Amino acid sequence: MAALKVVCALVLCMLVVEPMSITALSCGDVDKQMTPCIKYLQNGGNLPPSCCTGVRALNSEARTTSDRQTVCKCLQDAAKTITGLKANLAEGLPGKCGVNIPYKISTSTNCNNVK
């Protein structure tokens, strides 16, 4: 009888617990969040609030090592396609937006070493 109660309790738990949603960040996600920053990264000047909103959102979404490595690689890939990108502005962007990230935003960063 006790074994039957345990089985019933386990079945009930399986019905109540929702499966965890596992989502990984993609370059599309990174591009979407960083698009408002492009003109600033090319020309400097005033930093659009929507840029920092995207930087903060991206930082909070990149919770795992894999996510942070993906973001790093996507940023590097995007940098290759943006003409006139000023590397010093890209490197300083997290600090200007009040975000601390565990790596330097640079085309020379080895994204595989990002933790």
MARFI-242644 format. One record per atom (N, C-alpha, C): residue in three letters; x, y negated, z; atom name; residue number from 1. Coordinates in Angstrom, 2 decimals, always signed. Each point is the difference from the previous one (the first is absolute). Example, Ala and Ser with C-alpha at 12.3 -4.5 7.8 and 13.67 -1.06 7.14 Angstrom:
REM MARFI-242644
ALA	+13.19	+5.69	+7.80	N	1
ALA	-0.89	-1.19	+0.00	CA	1
ALA	+0.90	-1.20	+0.00	C	1
SER	-0.35	-1.05	-0.72	N	2
SER	+0.82	-1.19	+0.06	CA	2
SER	-0.77	-1.09	+0.73	C	2
This chain:
REM MARFI-242644
MET	+0.82	+1.19	+0.00	N	1
MET	-0.82	-1.19	+0.00	CA	1
MET	+0.87	-1.26	+0.00	C	1
ALA	+1.08	+0.01	+0.77	N	2
ALA	+0.88	-1.16	+0.06	CA	2
ALA	+0.64	-0.25	-1.36	C	2
ALA	+0.36	+1.06	-0.71	N	3
ALA	+0.61	-0.15	-1.32	CA	3
ALA	-0.98	-0.64	-0.97	C	3
LEU	-1.27	+0.35	+0.11	N	4
LEU	-1.02	-0.59	-0.86	CA	4
LEU	-0.14	-1.50	+0.26	C	4
LYS	+0.09	-0.40	+1.27	N	5
LYS	-0.08	-1.42	+0.35	CA	5
LYS	+1.20	-0.76	-0.58	C	5
VAL	+1.18	+0.59	+0.05	N	6
VAL	+1.19	-0.65	-0.55	CA	6
VAL	-0.14	-0.18	-1.50	C	6
VAL	-0.46	+1.04	-0.69	N	7
VAL	-0.19	-0.07	-1.44	CA	7
VAL	-1.02	-1.07	-0.35	C	7
CYS	-1.09	-0.05	+0.73	N	8
CYS	-1.03	-1.03	-0.25	CA	8
CYS	+0.56	-1.40	+0.22	C	8
ALA	+0.80	-0.17	+1.05	N	9
ALA	+0.59	-1.30	+0.29	CA	9
ALA	+0.95	-0.41	-1.13	C	9
LEU	+0.78	+0.94	-0.52	N	10
LEU	+0.91	-0.31	-1.09	CA	10
LEU	-0.76	-0.38	-1.27	C	10
VAL	-1.06	+0.72	-0.29	N	11
VAL	-0.82	-0.31	-1.18	CA	11
VAL	-0.61	-1.39	+0.15	C	11
LEU	-0.49	-0.31	+1.19	N	12
LEU	-0.58	-1.32	+0.25	CA	12
LEU	+1.05	-1.10	-0.20	C	12
CYS	+1.21	+0.23	+0.48	N	13
CYS	+1.09	-0.98	-0.18	CA	13
CYS	+0.30	-0.21	-1.47	C	13
MET	+0.01	+1.08	-0.77	N	14
MET	+0.30	-0.13	-1.43	CA	14
MET	-1.09	-0.79	-0.71	C	14
LEU	-1.21	+0.08	+0.45	N	15
LEU	-1.09	-0.74	-0.62	CA	15
LEU	+0.03	-1.47	+0.38	C	15
VAL	+0.47	-0.31	+1.19	N	16
VAL	-0.01	-1.38	+0.50	CA	16
VAL	+1.21	-0.79	-0.49	C	16
VAL	+1.16	+0.63	-0.05	N	17
VAL	+1.24	-0.70	-0.37	CA	17
VAL	+0.03	-0.24	-1.50	C	17
GLU	+0.20	-1.25	-0.39	N	18
GLU	+0.12	-0.32	-1.42	CA	18
GLU	+1.44	+0.23	-0.45	C	18
PRO	+0.19	+0.46	-1.23	N	19
PRO	+1.37	+0.18	-0.47	CA	19
PRO	+0.70	-1.35	-0.13	C	19
MET	+1.30	+0.00	+0.31	N	20
MET	+0.77	-1.23	-0.12	CA	20
MET	+0.18	-0.37	-1.46	C	20
SER	-0.12	-1.25	-0.26	N	21
SER	+0.21	-0.47	-1.37	CA	21
SER	+1.47	-0.35	-0.16	C	21
ILE	+0.64	+0.64	-0.94	N	22
ILE	+1.42	-0.23	-0.24	CA	22
ILE	+0.13	-0.77	-1.31	C	22
THR	+0.47	-1.21	+0.11	N	23
THR	+0.19	-0.79	-1.21	CA	23
THR	+1.43	-0.52	+0.00	C	23
ALA	+0.63	+0.11	-1.12	N	24
ALA	+1.35	-0.51	-0.15	CA	24
ALA	-0.07	-1.29	-0.81	C	24
LEU	+0.91	-0.88	+0.28	N	25
LEU	+0.06	-1.25	-0.75	CA	25
LEU	+0.52	+0.27	-1.41	C	25
SER	-0.48	-0.78	-0.93	N	26
SER	+0.46	+0.11	-1.38	CA	26
SER	+0.56	-1.35	-0.45	C	26
CYS	+0.67	+0.00	-1.14	N	27
CYS	+0.51	-1.26	-0.55	CA	27
CYS	-1.16	-0.93	-0.36	C	27
GLY	-1.14	+0.56	-0.35	N	28
GLY	-1.18	-0.83	-0.26	CA	28
GLY	-0.42	-0.77	+1.24	C	28
ASP	+0.07	+0.67	+1.17	N	29
ASP	-0.32	-0.66	+1.26	CA	29
ASP	+0.99	-1.13	+0.29	C	29
VAL	+1.27	+0.28	-0.23	N	30
VAL	+1.06	-0.99	+0.23	CA	30
VAL	-0.20	-1.19	-0.94	C	30
ASP	-0.22	+0.28	-1.27	N	31
ASP	-0.20	-1.07	-0.98	CA	31
ASP	-1.18	-0.88	+0.39	C	31
LYS	-1.09	+0.62	+0.41	N	32
LYS	-1.20	-0.74	+0.37	CA	32
LYS	+0.28	-0.97	+1.15	C	32
GLN	+0.73	+0.47	+1.00	N	33
GLN	+0.28	-0.84	+1.17	CA	33
GLN	+1.02	-1.09	-0.30	C	33
MET	+0.91	+0.27	-0.93	N	34
MET	+1.09	-0.93	-0.27	CA	34
MET	-0.26	-0.98	-1.14	C	34
THR	-1.02	+0.22	-0.80	N	35
THR	-0.30	-0.88	-1.13	CA	35
THR	-0.08	-1.48	+0.38	C	35
PRO	-0.63	-0.35	+1.13	N	36
PRO	-0.07	-1.41	+0.35	CA	36
PRO	+1.37	-0.65	+0.29	C	36
CYS	+1.04	+0.81	+0.11	N	37
CYS	+1.34	-0.51	+0.34	CA	37
CYS	+0.85	-0.33	-1.23	C	37
ILE	-0.41	+0.45	-1.18	N	38
ILE	+0.87	-0.05	-1.17	CA	38
ILE	+0.46	-1.42	-0.33	C	38
LYS	-0.92	-0.94	-0.09	N	39
LYS	+0.40	-1.37	-0.35	CA	39
LYS	+0.98	-0.58	+1.02	C	39
TYR	-0.24	+0.28	+1.28	N	40
TYR	+0.92	-0.46	+1.04	CA	40
TYR	+1.38	+0.63	-0.20	C	40
LEU	+0.03	+1.29	-0.29	N	41
LEU	+1.28	+0.70	-0.16	CA	41
LEU	+0.76	-0.46	-1.25	C	41
GLN	-0.70	-0.59	-0.94	N	42
GLN	+0.65	-0.53	-1.20	CA	42
GLN	+0.44	-1.46	+0.18	C	42
ASN	-0.83	-0.78	+0.67	N	43
ASN	+0.22	-1.45	+0.03	CA	43
ASN	+0.27	-0.59	+1.37	C	43
GLY	-0.25	+0.76	+1.07	N	44
GLY	+0.13	-0.58	+1.33	CA	44
GLY	-1.19	-0.90	+0.29	C	44
GLY	+0.22	-1.01	+0.81	N	45
GLY	-1.09	-0.92	+0.33	CA	45
GLY	-0.83	+0.50	+1.16	C	45
ASN	-1.27	-0.34	-0.04	N	46
ASN	-0.92	+0.41	+1.07	CA	46
ASN	-0.35	+1.47	-0.11	C	46
LEU	+0.05	+0.66	+1.13	N	47
LEU	-0.32	+1.42	+0.07	CA	47
LEU	-1.52	+0.14	+0.15	C	47
PRO	-0.67	+0.63	-0.96	N	48
PRO	-1.45	+0.14	+0.09	CA	48
PRO	-0.40	+0.87	+1.19	C	48
PRO	-1.01	-0.41	+0.76	N	49
PRO	-0.47	+0.82	+1.12	CA	49
PRO	-0.40	+1.41	-0.44	C	49
SER	-0.55	+0.13	-1.22	N	50
SER	-0.41	+1.32	-0.48	CA	50
SER	+1.21	+0.92	-0.19	C	50
CYS	+1.16	-0.58	-0.25	N	51
CYS	+1.22	+0.80	-0.12	CA	51
CYS	+0.32	+0.63	+1.35	C	51
CYS	+0.02	-0.81	+1.05	N	52
CYS	+0.30	+0.53	+1.33	CA	52
CYS	-1.06	+0.97	+0.48	C	52
THR	-1.24	-0.23	-0.38	N	53
THR	-1.06	+0.96	+0.34	CA	53
THR	+0.33	+1.36	-0.62	C	53
GLY	+0.43	+0.00	-1.25	N	54
GLY	+0.38	+1.24	-0.67	CA	54
GLY	+1.22	+0.65	+0.62	C	54
VAL	+1.00	-0.81	+0.35	N	55
VAL	+1.22	+0.53	+0.63	CA	55
VAL	-0.35	+0.66	+1.33	C	55
ARG	-0.82	-0.66	+0.79	N	56
ARG	-0.39	+0.57	+1.30	CA	56
ARG	-0.82	+1.28	-0.18	C	56
ALA	-0.92	-0.01	-0.95	N	57
ALA	-0.82	+1.19	-0.24	CA	57
ALA	+0.86	+1.17	-0.44	C	57
LEU	+0.92	-0.27	-0.90	N	58
LEU	+0.88	+1.05	-0.49	CA	58
LEU	+0.86	+0.55	+1.13	C	58
ASN	+0.50	-0.88	+0.84	N	59
ASN	+0.81	+0.43	+1.13	CA	59
ASN	-0.80	+0.90	+0.95	C	59
SER	-1.24	-0.35	+0.26	N	60
SER	-0.80	+0.81	+0.92	CA	60
SER	-0.45	+1.31	-0.65	C	60
GLU	-0.12	+0.03	-1.33	N	61
GLU	-0.40	+1.22	-0.69	CA	61
GLU	+1.16	+0.99	-0.13	C	61
ALA	+1.22	-0.49	+0.00	N	62
ALA	+1.19	+0.86	-0.16	CA	62
ALA	+0.41	+0.54	+1.37	C	62
ARG	-0.71	+1.02	+0.44	N	63
ARG	+0.20	+0.52	+1.36	CA	63
ARG	+1.02	+1.12	+0.09	C	63
THR	+0.22	+0.70	-1.09	N	64
THR	+0.91	+1.14	+0.03	CA	64
THR	+1.29	-0.33	-0.75	C	64
THR	+1.01	+0.80	+0.23	N	65
THR	+1.26	-0.16	-0.73	CA	65
THR	-0.25	+0.11	-1.49	C	65
SER	-0.80	+0.96	-0.40	N	66
SER	-0.31	+0.20	-1.41	CA	66
SER	-0.67	-1.25	-0.59	C	66
ASP	-0.96	-0.58	+0.73	N	67
ASP	-0.66	-1.22	-0.46	CA	67
ASP	+0.99	-1.14	-0.15	C	67
ARG	+0.88	-0.18	+0.98	N	68
ARG	+0.99	-1.09	-0.06	CA	68
ARG	+0.96	+0.20	-1.16	C	68
GLN	+0.40	+1.24	-0.26	N	69
GLN	+0.87	+0.28	-1.14	CA	69
GLN	-0.71	-0.28	-1.31	C	69
THR	-1.28	+0.35	-0.07	N	70
THR	-0.79	-0.28	-1.20	CA	70
THR	-0.10	-1.49	-0.24	C	70
VAL	-0.31	-0.76	+1.04	N	71
VAL	-0.10	-1.46	-0.13	CA	71
VAL	+1.32	-0.57	-0.48	C	71
CYS	+1.10	+0.45	+0.58	N	72
CYS	+1.33	-0.47	-0.39	CA	72
CYS	+0.24	+0.25	-1.49	C	72
LYS	-0.27	+1.20	-0.45	N	73
LYS	+0.22	+0.36	-1.41	CA	73
LYS	-0.92	-0.78	-0.92	C	73
CYS	-1.24	-0.18	+0.41	N	74
CYS	-0.96	-0.75	-0.82	CA	74
CYS	+0.42	-1.47	-0.12	C	74
LEU	+0.49	-0.56	+1.11	N	75
LEU	+0.47	-1.39	-0.05	CA	75
LEU	+1.19	-0.13	-0.94	C	75
GLN	+0.90	+0.97	+0.04	N	76
GLN	+1.16	-0.03	-0.90	CA	76
GLN	-0.44	+0.13	-1.45	C	76
ASP	-0.93	+0.89	-0.27	N	77
ASP	-0.50	+0.17	-1.37	CA	77
ASP	-0.68	-1.28	-0.49	C	77
ALA	-0.80	-0.61	+0.87	N	78
ALA	-0.70	-1.23	-0.37	CA	78
ALA	+0.99	-1.13	-0.25	C	78
ALA	+1.06	-0.06	+0.79	N	79
ALA	+1.00	-1.06	-0.15	CA	79
ALA	+0.65	+0.04	-1.37	C	79
LYS	+0.13	+1.19	-0.56	N	80
LYS	+0.60	+0.14	-1.33	CA	80
LYS	-0.89	-0.56	-1.10	C	80
THR	-1.29	-0.12	+0.27	N	81
THR	-0.93	-0.45	-1.03	CA	81
THR	-0.38	-1.47	+0.12	C	81
ILE	+0.40	-0.64	+1.08	N	82
ILE	-0.37	-1.40	+0.23	CA	82
ILE	+1.15	-0.89	-0.44	C	82
THR	-0.23	-0.77	-1.04	N	83
THR	+1.05	-0.90	-0.49	CA	83
THR	+0.13	-1.19	+0.94	C	83
GLY	+1.23	-0.40	+0.22	N	84
GLY	+0.27	-1.18	+0.82	CA	84
GLY	-0.15	+0.22	+1.49	C	84
LEU	-0.04	+1.24	+0.44	N	85
LEU	-0.12	+0.29	+1.43	CA	85
LEU	+1.25	-0.46	+0.74	C	85
LYS	-0.19	-0.73	+1.05	N	86
LYS	+1.12	-0.48	+0.82	CA	86
LYS	+0.19	+0.97	+1.17	C	86
ALA	+1.12	+0.72	-0.03	N	87
ALA	+0.26	+1.06	+0.99	CA	87
ALA	-0.03	-0.54	+1.42	C	87
ASN	+0.53	-1.21	+0.21	N	88
ASN	+0.05	-0.55	+1.36	CA	88
ASN	-1.41	-0.25	+0.55	C	88
LEU	-0.93	-0.39	-0.88	N	89
LEU	-1.38	-0.21	+0.45	CA	89
LEU	-0.66	+1.33	+0.35	C	89
ALA	+0.29	+1.04	-0.78	N	90
ALA	-0.56	+1.32	+0.28	CA	90
ALA	+0.53	+0.54	+1.34	C	90
GLU	+1.30	-0.17	+0.22	N	91
GLU	+0.60	+0.48	+1.25	CA	91
GLU	-0.57	-0.71	+1.22	C	91
GLY	-0.31	-1.28	-0.14	N	92
GLY	-0.50	-0.78	+1.12	CA	92
GLY	-1.50	+0.06	+0.20	C	92
LEU	-0.71	+0.62	-0.91	N	93
LEU	-1.46	+0.01	+0.06	CA	93
LEU	-0.57	+0.61	+1.29	C	93
PRO	+0.47	+1.15	+0.45	N	94
PRO	-0.57	+0.54	+1.25	CA	94
PRO	+0.13	-0.98	+1.17	C	94
GLY	+1.16	-0.59	+0.15	N	95
GLY	+0.21	-0.95	+1.10	CA	95
GLY	-0.91	-1.21	-0.10	C	95
LYS	-0.17	-0.52	-1.21	N	96
LYS	-0.89	-1.15	-0.20	CA	96
LYS	-1.44	+0.34	+0.33	C	96
CYS	-0.36	+1.27	-0.15	N	97
CYS	-1.36	+0.44	+0.30	CA	97
CYS	-0.14	+0.56	+1.41	C	97
GLY	+1.07	-0.06	+0.78	N	98
GLY	-0.05	+0.47	+1.38	CA	98
GLY	-0.06	+1.51	+0.14	C	98
VAL	+0.62	+0.70	-0.97	N	99
VAL	-0.02	+1.46	+0.00	CA	99
VAL	+1.44	+0.49	+0.11	C	99
ASN	+0.20	+1.01	+0.83	N	100
ASN	+1.31	+0.62	+0.15	CA	100
ASN	-0.04	+1.37	-0.66	C	100
ILE	+0.82	+0.20	-1.03	N	101
ILE	+0.05	+1.31	-0.65	CA	101
ILE	+1.37	+0.61	+0.23	C	101
PRO	+0.09	+1.33	-0.03	N	102
PRO	+1.24	+0.68	+0.36	CA	102
PRO	+1.04	+0.11	-1.12	C	102
TYR	-0.11	-0.83	-1.02	N	103
TYR	+0.98	+0.03	-1.09	CA	103
TYR	+0.02	-1.34	-0.70	C	103
LYS	+1.06	-0.23	-0.75	N	104
LYS	+0.16	-1.24	-0.75	CA	104
LYS	-0.71	+0.15	-1.35	C	104
ILE	-0.82	-0.99	-0.36	N	105
ILE	-0.64	+0.03	-1.31	CA	105
ILE	+1.04	-0.45	-1.02	C	105
SER	+0.50	+0.97	-0.73	N	106
SER	+1.06	-0.26	-0.97	CA	106
SER	+0.04	+1.14	-1.00	C	106
THR	+0.42	-0.31	-1.20	N	107
THR	+0.15	+1.05	-1.01	CA	107
THR	+1.17	+0.92	+0.35	C	107
SER	+0.87	-0.44	+0.90	N	108
SER	+1.14	+0.83	+0.39	CA	108
SER	-0.30	+0.91	+1.19	C	108
THR	-1.17	-0.14	+0.62	N	109
THR	-0.36	+0.84	+1.14	CA	109
THR	-0.21	+1.44	-0.48	C	109
ASN	+0.56	+0.96	+0.72	N	110
ASN	-0.23	+1.41	-0.29	CA	110
ASN	-1.29	+0.40	+0.70	C	110
CYS	-1.08	+0.05	-0.75	N	111
CYS	-1.32	+0.28	+0.58	CA	111
CYS	-0.09	+1.38	+0.65	C	111
ASN	+0.84	+0.92	-0.41	N	112
ASN	-0.01	+1.34	+0.61	CA	112
ASN	+0.50	-0.04	+1.44	C	112
ASN	+0.71	-1.07	+0.39	N	113
ASN	+0.51	-0.13	+1.35	CA	113
ASN	-0.96	-0.76	+0.91	C	113
VAL	-1.08	-0.53	-0.54	N	114
VAL	-0.98	-0.75	+0.78	CA	114
VAL	-0.71	+0.97	+0.93	C	114
LYS	-0.11	-0.38	+1.25	N	115
LYS	-0.65	+0.86	+1.01	CA	115
LYS	-1.31	-0.56	+0.39	C	115
